[in-house]
Amino acid sequence: MITRSQTGSLKPKTFSAVSTIPHIPSSYNKVVQDKNWRVAMNQEVNALIQTDTWELVPRSSADNIIAFKWIFRIKQKQDGSIDCYKARLVAKGFHQRPGLDFFETFSPRVKPMTIRIILSIAVFHGWELHQLDVSNAFLHGDLDENVFME
């Protein structure tokens, strides 16, 4: 067997595109200096308020209080330009104790095989496919437990 590298027809990899996506700052103090990140954080907090996700309660020493952190991402369009800045306020769930703070976990995920099957059916029938990005989808779930976050 003769490989492409042996025949000299192997093409070298060339990288011509330079990423224009800004670096995501590593600290909260740096993030809040950028207007785009402040807008994204305000959108996240407003979504939490509008969906009545939480209520402010006095701190109790008997409850397991979970800390939080901000997760920052930059979403890109197909051409590599910036689509939007995303900020998510997440609980540090690894501080929760099974059987005390929660009893079961559930993460709705789609298996890759399911996606391939749907794509195959769509191609076979000539259907159009559209992608849907649901903002704050996790806010529409119901919890039976109380979760205290600081």
C-alpha positions as CSV (number, residue, x, y, z in Angstrom):
1,M,0.0,0.0,0.0
2,I,1.3,3.5,-0.9
3,T,0.3,6.4,1.3
4,R,-0.2,10.0,0.2
5,S,2.9,11.1,2.2
6,Q,5.0,8.6,0.2
7,T,3.7,9.9,-3.2
8,G,4.2,13.5,-2.2
9,S,0.5,14.4,-2.6
10,L,0.0,15.2,1.1
11,K,-1.0,18.8,1.4
12,P,0.3,20.8,4.4
13,K,-2.2,22.3,6.7
14,T,-2.5,26.0,6.3
15,F,-4.2,28.3,8.7
16,S,-5.2,31.7,7.3
17,A,-8.0,32.8,9.5
18,V,-7.1,34.8,12.7
19,S,-9.7,34.7,15.5
20,T,-11.1,38.1,16.3
21,I,-13.1,36.8,19.3
22,P,-12.0,38.6,22.4
23,H,-10.5,36.6,25.3
24,I,-12.9,35.9,28.2
25,P,-11.5,37.5,31.3
26,S,-10.6,35.1,34.1
27,S,-11.8,37.2,37.0
28,Y,-15.1,38.8,37.9
29,N,-13.5,42.2,38.4
30,K,-12.2,42.2,34.9
31,V,-15.5,41.0,33.4
32,V,-17.5,43.8,34.9
33,Q,-15.3,46.4,33.3
34,D,-16.7,45.3,29.9
35,K,-20.1,46.7,28.9
36,N,-21.0,43.6,26.9
37,W,-20.5,41.3,29.9
38,R,-22.5,43.6,32.2
39,V,-25.4,43.5,29.7
40,A,-25.2,39.7,29.5
41,M,-25.2,39.4,33.3
42,N,-28.1,41.8,33.6
43,Q,-30.1,39.7,31.1
44,E,-29.4,36.6,33.2
45,V,-30.5,38.2,36.4
46,N,-33.6,39.7,34.8
47,A,-34.5,36.3,33.4
48,L,-34.2,34.8,36.9
49,I,-36.4,37.5,38.3
50,Q,-39.1,37.4,35.5
51,T,-39.5,33.6,35.8
52,D,-39.9,33.9,39.6
53,T,-37.1,31.4,40.0
54,W,-36.0,32.4,43.5
55,E,-37.1,34.4,46.5
56,L,-34.9,36.2,49.0
57,V,-35.1,34.6,52.5
58,P,-33.2,35.2,55.7
59,R,-30.0,33.1,56.1
60,S,-30.4,30.0,58.4
61,S,-27.4,28.2,59.8
62,A,-29.3,24.9,59.6
63,D,-29.5,24.9,55.8
64,N,-26.7,23.8,53.5
65,I,-26.0,27.0,51.6
66,I,-24.5,26.6,48.2
67,A,-22.2,29.2,46.7
68,F,-22.5,30.4,43.1
69,K,-20.3,31.4,40.3
70,W,-20.6,33.1,36.9
71,I,-19.9,31.2,33.7
72,F,-19.1,33.3,30.7
73,R,-19.2,32.3,27.0
74,I,-19.0,34.0,23.7
75,K,-21.4,32.6,21.0
76,Q,-20.2,32.9,17.4
77,K,-22.0,33.0,14.1
78,Q,-21.1,30.7,11.3
79,D,-18.7,33.3,9.8
80,G,-16.8,33.5,13.2
81,S,-18.1,36.9,14.2
82,I,-19.6,37.4,17.7
83,D,-23.3,36.5,18.0
84,C,-23.7,37.3,21.6
85,Y,-22.1,37.3,25.1
86,K,-23.6,34.7,27.4
87,A,-23.4,34.9,31.2
88,R,-24.9,32.2,33.4
89,L,-25.3,32.2,37.2
90,V,-24.8,28.7,38.4
91,A,-24.9,27.0,41.8
92,K,-21.8,25.1,42.9
93,G,-23.8,21.9,43.2
94,F,-20.8,19.9,44.2
95,H,-21.4,21.2,47.8
96,Q,-24.7,19.5,48.0
97,R,-25.0,16.2,49.9
98,P,-27.0,13.3,48.4
99,G,-30.0,12.3,50.4
100,L,-29.9,15.5,52.4
101,D,-29.9,18.3,49.8
102,F,-31.1,16.3,46.8
103,F,-32.5,12.8,46.2
104,E,-32.1,12.3,42.4
105,T,-30.5,14.0,39.5
106,F,-31.7,14.5,36.0
107,S,-30.0,16.0,33.0
108,P,-32.0,16.0,29.7
109,R,-29.5,15.2,27.0
110,V,-29.8,13.9,23.5
111,K,-27.7,11.0,22.5
112,P,-25.6,11.4,19.3
113,M,-27.3,8.3,17.8
114,T,-30.7,10.0,18.2
115,I,-29.5,13.1,16.3
116,R,-28.1,10.9,13.5
117,I,-31.4,9.1,13.2
118,I,-33.4,12.3,13.0
119,L,-31.0,13.7,10.4
120,S,-31.3,10.6,8.3
121,I,-35.1,10.7,8.4
122,A,-35.1,14.4,7.5
123,V,-32.8,13.8,4.5
124,F,-34.8,10.8,3.4
125,H,-38.0,12.8,3.4
126,G,-36.4,16.1,2.2
127,W,-37.5,18.0,5.3
128,E,-36.0,21.3,6.4
129,L,-34.4,21.4,9.8
130,H,-34.2,24.4,12.0
131,Q,-32.1,24.8,15.2
132,L,-33.8,26.2,18.2
133,D,-31.9,27.8,21.1
134,V,-34.2,28.1,24.2
135,S,-33.0,30.8,26.5
136,N,-33.1,29.9,30.1
137,A,-34.7,26.5,29.4
138,F,-33.5,25.2,32.8
139,L,-35.6,27.8,34.6
140,H,-38.9,26.1,33.6
141,G,-38.2,22.9,35.7
142,D,-39.8,22.3,39.0
143,L,-37.9,21.3,42.2
144,D,-39.4,19.5,45.1
145,E,-36.5,20.5,47.4
146,N,-35.5,23.9,48.7
147,V,-32.0,24.9,47.5
148,F,-30.3,27.8,49.4
149,M,-27.8,29.8,47.4
150,E,-25.6,32.6,48.7
